Amino acid sequence: MARSGMRMITTLDGKSIASGVHMRTTVLLCLLAAIAQAQSFQRYDFTFSGGAAACLGKCYGPNDTSPSLGATGGVRITPGIELEAGVFAAIDPVGQGCDHFGCITPSSDYIWVPFGVRFIRPIAHDRLEFSAGGGGLFEHFSTSAQVGLAGYDYNGFGGYVKASLAVALDRHRHFWIGASPRLNIANSGNYRDRWFLITGDIGVRF
């Protein structure tokens, strides 16, 4: 019964509908394979950074350089475009201050929260990667209270630009190392903060 039904369908109007169904199935499978290949790139990126931060221009305190630590998370919406956000810190940028009464070393920190987009250019068979990006920035500065002095803090908003060069450590490209220079710009009241950061990066992707 099924075979006679198939024969009726395949000979309707003198055309082979079965071969047409086979062709459509083949095209559909090819499209699904193409979609799966397009979505096979690693979507999630977590990077930990450490390096140095340098104040450009007028700084709050006598120091113009300090250690810097940070972390960034990203989600790729295409193989070449990634949305990212992170947090970075300049540790004890104020440093020690001395006068005729003595010296004080307040605890101080700049905290930056960048959020933006990164554009990626893979090279060397996807084992080496150059990227550049930028976006908005939230800044928080704080310094602790000392004997005879009150603590102080302020918030600011601005933007950042960055570039990165990274190389994969394994053939599946899950683990990466690299380096990233970035410029943070933020304004708050009378303060115009300009900080240049250079960091080494260790990342994992999946």
C-alpha positions in Angstrom: 0.0 0.0 0.0 2.8 2.4 0.9 4.7 1.6 -2.3 1.7 2.2 -4.5 1.0 5.5 -2.6 4.6 6.6 -3.2 4.3 5.7 -6.9 1.2 7.8 -7.2 3.0 10.8 -5.6 6.1 10.4 -7.6 4.3 10.2 -10.9 1.8 13.1 -10.3 1.8 15.5 -13.2 4.6 13.5 -14.8 7.1 14.9 -12.3 9.3 13.2 -9.7 8.2 14.8 -6.4 10.3 12.3 -4.5 13.4 13.7 -6.1 12.2 17.2 -5.2 11.8 16.2 -1.6 15.3 14.7 -1.6 16.7 18.0 -3.0 14.9 20.1 -0.4 16.2 17.8 2.4 19.7 18.1 1.1 19.5 21.9 1.0 18.0 22.0 4.5 20.9 19.8 5.8 23.4 22.1 4.2 21.9 25.2 5.7 21.8 23.5 9.2 25.5 22.5 8.8 26.4 26.1 7.8 24.5 27.5 10.8 26.2 25.1 13.1 29.6 26.0 11.7 28.9 29.7 12.0 27.9 29.3 15.7 30.9 27.1 16.5 33.1 30.0 17.6 33.8 30.4 21.3 31.3 32.8 22.7 32.5 33.4 26.3 35.7 35.0 27.3 37.1 35.6 30.8 40.4 37.4 31.2 42.5 38.3 34.3 45.0 41.1 34.0 47.9 42.5 36.0 50.4 45.3 35.3 51.0 49.0 35.9 48.9 52.2 35.8 50.3 55.6 35.1 48.6 58.9 35.7 48.7 61.3 32.8 48.6 65.0 33.8 47.5 66.1 37.2 47.1 63.3 39.8 45.6 63.1 43.2 48.7 62.6 45.3 52.4 62.5 44.7 52.6 59.1 42.9 52.0 58.9 39.1 52.4 55.1 38.8 50.9 52.2 40.7 50.2 48.5 40.4 47.1 47.6 38.5 44.8 44.5 38.6 41.7 43.7 36.7 39.3 41.2 35.2 37.1 41.3 32.1 34.2 39.1 30.8 32.9 39.1 27.3 30.3 37.6 25.1 30.9 37.4 21.3 27.8 38.1 19.2 29.8 37.3 16.0 33.2 35.8 15.5 34.6 39.4 15.2 32.5 41.4 17.6 32.5 41.0 21.4 30.5 42.8 24.1 32.6 43.2 27.2 32.6 44.6 30.8 35.1 44.5 33.5 36.7 46.0 36.6 40.2 47.4 37.0 42.0 49.0 40.0 45.0 51.2 40.6 46.3 50.2 44.0 47.6 52.8 46.4 48.1 55.5 43.8 48.4 58.3 46.3 51.5 56.9 48.0 53.3 58.5 50.9 53.1 62.2 51.6 55.5 64.0 54.0 55.7 67.5 55.5 57.3 69.1 58.5 54.9 67.2 60.8 56.0 63.8 59.4 54.8 61.3 56.8 51.5 59.6 56.1 50.6 56.7 53.8 46.9 56.6 53.3 45.3 53.5 51.7 43.9 54.6 48.3 42.4 53.1 45.2 41.0 54.0 41.8 38.3 51.5 40.7 37.2 51.6 37.0 34.3 49.7 35.5 34.6 49.7 31.7 31.8 48.5 29.4 31.9 48.5 25.7 32.6 46.6 22.5 35.7 44.9 21.1 36.5 44.1 17.5 38.6 41.0 16.8 40.9 40.2 13.9 42.2 36.6 14.0 45.5 35.9 12.2 48.0 33.0 11.9 45.2 30.3 11.5 43.3 31.8 14.4 46.2 31.1 16.9 47.1 34.8 17.1 44.6 37.6 17.6 44.6 41.4 17.4 41.7 43.4 18.8 40.7 47.0 19.6 37.7 48.5 21.2 36.3 51.0 23.6 33.2 52.2 25.4 31.9 53.9 28.6 33.6 54.0 32.0 32.6 54.4 35.6 35.3 55.6 38.0 35.5 55.6 41.8 38.4 57.0 43.8 38.7 56.6 47.6 41.4 57.3 50.2 41.2 56.2 53.8 41.2 58.4 56.9 44.4 59.1 58.7 45.3 60.8 62.0 44.2 64.4 61.7 42.9 63.9 58.1 39.5 62.8 56.9 39.0 60.2 54.2 37.9 61.4 50.7 36.2 59.8 47.7 34.5 60.8 44.5 32.9 59.2 41.4 33.3 60.0 37.8 32.2 59.0 34.3 34.0 58.8 31.0 35.3 56.4 28.5 38.1 54.1 27.5 40.0 52.8 24.5 42.1 49.7 24.4 44.1 47.3 22.1 45.1 43.7 22.7 47.4 41.1 21.2 46.9 37.5 22.3 48.1 34.1 21.4 46.5 30.7 22.0 48.3 28.2 24.2 46.5 25.1 23.1 45.2 23.7 19.8 41.6 24.0 20.8 42.2 27.7 21.6 40.7 27.6 25.1 43.6 29.2 27.0 45.3 32.5 25.9 48.0 34.9 27.0 48.5 38.4 25.8 49.1 42.1 26.5 46.8 45.1 26.5 47.4 48.8 26.7 44.4 51.0 27.5 43.5 54.6 28.2 40.9 55.5 30.9 39.4 59.0 30.8 36.9 60.2 33.5 35.7 63.5 34.7 34.3 64.4 38.2 33.8 68.0 39.3 37.2 69.6 39.3 39.0 66.3 38.5 40.1 65.3 35.0 41.5 61.8 35.4 43.6 60.4 32.6 45.2 57.0 33.3 47.2 54.7 31.0 47.3 51.0 31.8 49.5 48.3 30.4 48.8 44.8 31.5 49.6 41.2 30.9 46.5 39.0 30.3 45.6 35.4 31.0 42.3 34.3 29.5 40.0 31.3 29.1 37.3 30.9 26.4 34.5 28.5 25.7 
